Amino acid sequence: MSFSDREKQLVRAAFAWGQITQKEGYTLSDLEIEKSVLFRRLLAGRPPLAFPPPLRHGFPWYEVIEGRSEHIVNASEASPEHSIIAPGSKPGDTCILIDGAFWRVAETVREREEYIVEWGEYPMQWRLCKHWEVNYEMTQQLNTFRQQNPQANVDLASRKGEKEYSEFRVDNDQTVWLSEWHLTRLGLSGWVWVGTEVEADPSVDDLAPLCRDQQGTLVLGCAGAERGPGWLRIEQVDEEFRYIKLGDALEYKSLIASAVTEFDRLLHGVAGDDLEVMDWRGDRLLRCYRVPMQLAPLEQFDLGDVNYDLMPENAFAG
């Protein structure tokens, strides 16, 4: 009796899921199987992350780690009261409830307005910021009500300036503003956490910039040599840079030319089962990873994706 590839994948997924759920103290009940986001992820061929991801409304939130999007969330007031149950927090740490899970507050930028938050063991940070948007419908309803009921005692701005409520505020012009919290990742994305963090190869100490662009070092290699290992920058956020290894014996003159003119070809030409990745902050190596090649989203990276304004905003002015 032989098993199909799909049956083998199911067995592997079930085995991995059983190991993880047992470690985390879950039971293999029908209900746990039905609602398990992790099991569905394993069945789809994606491995678990290196650390448990944040929860959102009780379910694993992989996108906030692996993706690049900004998320609209609900958030509570920051407080140290629940630090004992916030992953990665110490008693007394300030925490904030985001979509049903307590995150650790690393920095309070503006009380009740903006925070830098962290989750569990991930060496990543997110900006949690309150945004205010005019609600034209509620503003119109308020103005219409005042016009139709001039004698009504409606005082939504009882003190000078503006009065703020838990979800909205009304300014002196009787404009209604609604608030929403935005959660945005700072620094590099976390797709590498499907791989394994590894020790840096000693040859990394000999790497030097071979080619630069407006964002910084584009290609790393051995200074003064004509051939050798080559690393290409694929992501950059502020002072953080992510490089992937293209090969061990590359001809540098050709590599530098291709990095500028044939970026996509270099990405698609990376061979092997695993992708070697390095993250740098400025001139300091942060960490190294080994990621299964099929899980590396190389097709998403584009050196030319800088969002240039092809049509100036004032093109039709005057």
C-alpha positions as CSV (number, residue, x, y, z in Angstrom):
1,M,0.0,0.0,0.0
2,S,1.4,3.4,-1.0
3,F,0.3,6.9,0.1
4,S,-0.3,9.8,-2.2
5,D,1.7,13.0,-1.8
6,R,-1.4,14.7,-0.3
7,E,-1.7,11.9,2.3
8,K,1.9,12.2,3.2
9,Q,1.6,16.0,3.6
10,L,-1.5,15.5,5.8
11,V,0.5,13.1,8.0
12,R,3.4,15.5,8.3
13,A,1.1,18.4,9.1
14,A,-0.8,16.4,11.7
15,F,2.4,15.2,13.3
16,A,3.9,18.8,13.5
17,W,0.6,20.2,14.8
18,G,0.3,17.5,17.4
19,Q,3.8,18.3,18.7
20,I,3.2,22.0,18.9
21,T,-0.3,21.8,20.5
22,Q,1.0,19.3,23.1
23,K,3.9,21.6,24.0
24,E,1.4,24.5,24.4
25,G,-1.0,22.4,26.5
26,Y,-3.9,22.0,24.0
27,T,-6.0,18.9,23.6
28,L,-6.6,17.1,20.3
29,S,-10.4,17.7,20.5
30,D,-12.6,18.0,17.5
31,L,-13.2,21.7,18.4
32,E,-9.5,22.4,18.5
33,I,-9.0,20.8,15.2
34,E,-11.8,22.7,13.6
35,K,-10.7,26.1,14.7
36,S,-6.9,25.6,14.5
37,V,-5.4,28.3,12.2
38,L,-2.0,26.6,12.7
39,F,-3.3,23.2,11.4
40,R,-4.7,24.9,8.3
41,R,-1.4,26.7,7.8
42,L,0.5,23.4,8.0
43,L,-1.8,21.7,5.6
44,A,-1.1,24.6,3.1
45,G,2.6,23.7,3.3
46,R,3.7,26.6,5.5
47,P,5.6,25.8,8.6
48,P,5.1,27.4,12.0
49,L,7.0,30.6,12.9
50,A,10.0,30.4,15.2
51,F,7.9,31.9,18.0
52,P,4.2,31.9,18.6
53,P,2.6,34.8,16.7
54,P,0.4,37.5,18.3
55,L,-3.2,36.6,18.8
56,R,-6.1,38.6,17.2
57,H,-9.5,37.9,18.6
58,G,-8.2,34.6,20.0
59,F,-6.6,33.4,16.7
60,P,-3.0,33.3,15.6
61,W,-2.2,36.5,13.7
62,Y,0.5,35.5,11.1
63,E,0.0,38.5,8.8
64,V,1.2,41.0,11.4
65,I,4.5,39.2,11.5
66,E,5.0,38.2,7.9
67,G,3.3,40.9,6.0
68,R,3.9,44.6,5.3
69,S,0.4,46.0,5.8
70,E,-0.9,48.6,8.2
71,H,-3.8,47.2,10.3
72,I,-6.8,48.9,11.9
73,V,-7.3,47.6,15.4
74,N,-9.1,48.3,18.7
75,A,-6.9,49.2,21.6
76,S,-7.3,49.9,25.3
77,E,-5.6,52.3,27.6
78,A,-2.0,51.4,28.5
79,S,-1.6,49.9,32.0
80,P,0.8,47.7,34.0
81,E,-2.1,45.8,35.5
82,H,-2.0,42.8,33.1
83,S,1.7,42.5,32.5
84,I,1.7,39.1,34.1
85,I,-0.2,37.6,31.2
86,A,1.3,39.6,28.4
87,P,3.8,37.3,26.4
88,G,7.4,38.3,27.0
89,S,6.5,40.9,29.7
90,K,7.8,41.2,33.2
91,P,5.5,42.1,36.2
92,G,5.1,45.8,36.2
93,D,5.7,46.3,32.5
94,T,3.2,48.6,30.7
95,C,0.9,46.7,28.4
96,I,-1.9,47.5,26.1
97,L,-4.8,45.4,24.8
98,I,-4.9,45.2,21.0
99,D,-7.7,43.2,19.4
100,G,-8.1,41.0,22.5
101,A,-4.4,40.3,23.3
102,F,-2.0,42.2,25.6
103,W,1.1,43.6,23.9
104,R,4.1,45.0,25.7
105,V,4.6,48.8,25.5
106,A,8.3,49.5,24.7
107,E,7.8,53.3,24.5
108,T,5.0,55.8,25.2
109,V,5.4,58.4,22.5
110,R,2.2,60.3,23.5
111,E,-0.1,59.1,26.2
112,R,-3.4,57.7,24.8
113,E,-2.2,58.6,21.3
114,E,0.9,56.8,20.2
115,Y,3.0,53.8,21.5
116,I,5.8,51.6,20.3
117,V,4.8,48.0,21.1
118,E,6.4,44.5,21.1
119,W,5.1,41.0,21.2
120,G,6.7,37.9,22.8
121,E,10.2,36.9,21.8
122,Y,10.1,38.6,18.4
123,P,12.9,41.2,17.9
124,M,10.4,43.5,16.2
125,Q,8.5,46.6,17.0
126,W,5.2,48.1,15.8
127,R,3.9,51.6,16.0
128,L,0.4,51.9,17.5
129,C,-1.0,55.3,16.7
130,K,-4.5,56.8,17.0
131,H,-5.7,58.5,13.8
132,W,-8.6,61.0,13.6
133,E,-10.9,61.2,10.6
134,V,-13.7,63.6,9.9
135,N,-17.1,61.8,9.9
136,Y,-19.1,63.8,7.4
137,E,-22.4,62.0,8.0
138,M,-22.3,62.5,11.8
139,T,-21.3,66.1,11.3
140,Q,-24.2,66.7,8.9
141,Q,-26.6,65.0,11.3
142,L,-25.4,67.2,14.2
143,N,-25.7,70.4,12.2
144,T,-29.1,69.4,10.9
145,F,-30.3,68.7,14.4
146,R,-29.1,72.0,15.6
147,Q,-30.9,73.8,12.8
148,Q,-34.1,72.0,13.3
149,N,-33.9,72.3,17.1
150,P,-32.4,75.7,17.9
151,Q,-33.7,75.6,21.5
152,A,-32.2,72.2,22.3
153,N,-29.5,72.2,24.9
154,V,-26.8,70.3,23.0
155,D,-23.4,71.0,24.5
156,L,-20.7,68.7,23.2
157,A,-17.8,71.1,23.7
158,S,-18.2,72.2,27.3
159,R,-14.7,73.4,27.6
160,K,-12.5,75.7,25.5
161,G,-11.0,73.9,22.5
162,E,-12.4,70.5,21.9
163,K,-13.9,67.7,23.9
164,E,-12.7,64.2,23.4
165,Y,-14.8,61.0,24.0
166,S,-13.7,57.4,23.9
167,E,-14.4,57.1,20.1
168,F,-15.1,60.6,18.8
169,R,-14.6,64.3,19.4
170,V,-16.3,67.5,18.4
171,D,-14.3,70.6,17.7
172,N,-15.3,74.3,18.0
173,D,-16.6,74.3,14.5
174,Q,-19.0,71.4,15.4
175,T,-17.2,69.0,13.2
176,V,-17.4,65.4,14.4
177,W,-14.1,63.3,14.3
178,L,-13.9,59.6,14.8
179,S,-10.8,57.8,16.0
180,E,-9.2,54.5,15.0
181,W,-6.0,52.8,16.0
182,H,-3.4,51.9,13.3
183,L,-0.8,49.2,14.0
184,T,2.2,49.4,11.7
185,R,5.4,47.4,11.7
186,L,8.7,49.2,12.2
187,G,11.8,47.9,10.6
188,L,12.1,44.8,8.4
189,S,9.3,42.3,7.8
190,G,9.2,39.0,9.6
191,W,8.8,36.5,6.8
192,V,12.3,35.1,7.7
193,W,10.9,33.6,10.9
194,V,9.6,30.6,9.0
195,G,13.3,29.7,8.8
196,T,16.0,29.2,11.4
197,E,18.3,31.7,13.0
198,V,21.9,30.6,12.6
199,E,25.4,31.7,13.6
200,A,27.1,34.1,11.2
201,D,29.7,32.6,9.0
202,P,33.2,33.9,9.8
203,S,33.5,35.2,6.2
204,V,30.9,37.8,7.0
205,D,33.6,39.8,8.9
206,D,35.4,40.3,5.6
207,L,32.4,41.7,3.7
208,A,32.5,45.3,2.5
209,P,30.3,47.5,0.3
210,L,30.9,46.8,-3.5
211,C,28.1,49.0,-4.8
212,R,25.9,51.7,-3.3
213,D,22.7,53.5,-4.4
214,Q,20.6,56.2,-2.8
215,Q,19.4,54.0,0.0
216,G,22.8,52.7,1.0
217,T,24.9,49.6,0.2
218,L,23.3,47.5,-2.5
219,V,25.9,44.7,-2.9
220,L,28.3,43.3,-0.3
221,G,31.4,41.3,-1.2
222,C,35.1,40.9,-0.4
223,A,36.9,44.2,-0.8
224,G,39.8,44.2,-3.3
225,A,38.9,40.8,-4.8
226,E,37.6,40.2,-8.3
227,R,35.5,37.1,-7.3
228,G,33.9,35.8,-4.1
229,P,30.7,35.6,-2.1
230,G,28.1,38.2,-3.0
231,W,25.1,39.5,-1.0
232,L,22.3,41.6,-2.5
233,R,20.1,44.0,-0.5
234,I,16.4,43.2,-1.0
235,E,14.8,45.2,1.8
236,Q,15.5,48.5,3.6
237,V,13.6,50.3,6.3
238,D,15.3,53.4,7.8
239,E,18.7,52.2,9.0
240,E,17.9,48.4,8.7
241,F,18.9,46.4,5.7
242,R,18.2,42.9,4.6
243,Y,20.6,41.0,2.3
244,I,20.4,37.6,0.6
245,K,23.3,35.5,-0.5
246,L,23.5,35.1,-4.3
247,G,26.5,32.7,-4.4
248,D,30.0,31.9,-3.2
249,A,32.1,32.5,-6.3
250,L,30.6,35.4,-8.2
251,E,32.4,37.7,-10.6
252,Y,32.0,41.1,-9.0
253,K,32.2,43.4,-12.0
254,S,29.3,41.5,-13.6
255,L,27.4,41.3,-10.3
256,I,27.5,45.0,-9.7
257,A,26.3,45.8,-13.2
258,S,23.4,43.3,-12.9
259,A,22.4,44.6,-9.4
260,V,21.5,47.9,-11.0
261,T,20.1,46.8,-14.3
262,E,18.9,43.2,-13.8
263,F,17.7,43.0,-10.2
264,D,14.8,40.6,-11.0
265,R,17.1,38.2,-12.9
266,L,19.5,38.1,-9.9
267,L,16.6,37.2,-7.5
268,H,15.2,34.5,-9.8
269,G,18.7,33.0,-10.4
270,V,19.3,32.2,-6.7
271,A,19.7,28.4,-6.5
272,G,19.6,25.8,-3.7
273,D,17.1,24.5,-1.2
274,D,17.8,27.2,1.4
275,L,18.2,30.9,1.2
276,E,20.8,32.6,3.4
277,V,19.6,36.0,4.8
278,M,21.4,38.7,6.8
279,D,19.9,41.7,8.6
280,W,22.0,44.7,9.3
281,R,21.4,47.9,11.2
282,G,23.8,50.5,9.8
283,D,27.2,48.8,9.8
284,R,26.3,46.2,12.5
285,L,25.1,42.7,11.8
286,L,21.9,41.9,13.6
287,R,21.3,38.3,12.8
288,C,21.5,35.6,10.1
289,Y,18.8,33.2,8.9
290,R,18.4,30.1,6.8
291,V,15.0,30.0,5.1
292,P,13.6,27.3,2.8
293,M,13.7,28.6,-0.7
294,Q,10.1,27.9,-1.5
295,L,9.0,30.0,1.5
296,A,11.0,33.1,0.5
297,P,8.8,35.7,-1.2
298,L,11.5,36.9,-3.6
299,E,9.0,37.7,-6.3
300,Q,7.6,40.5,-4.0
301,F,10.8,42.5,-4.0
302,D,11.6,45.1,-6.7
303,L,14.5,47.5,-6.5
304,G,12.4,50.0,-8.6
305,D,9.4,49.9,-6.3
306,V,10.2,53.2,-4.7
307,N,6.7,54.8,-5.4
308,Y,8.0,57.7,-7.5
309,D,5.5,60.3,-8.4
310,L,5.1,59.8,-12.1
311,M,2.4,62.5,-12.2
312,P,3.3,65.6,-10.0
313,E,0.5,66.7,-7.8
314,N,0.5,70.2,-9.4
315,A,0.3,68.9,-12.9
316,F,-3.1,70.4,-13.5
317,A,-2.7,73.5,-11.4
318,G,-3.7,76.8,-12.9
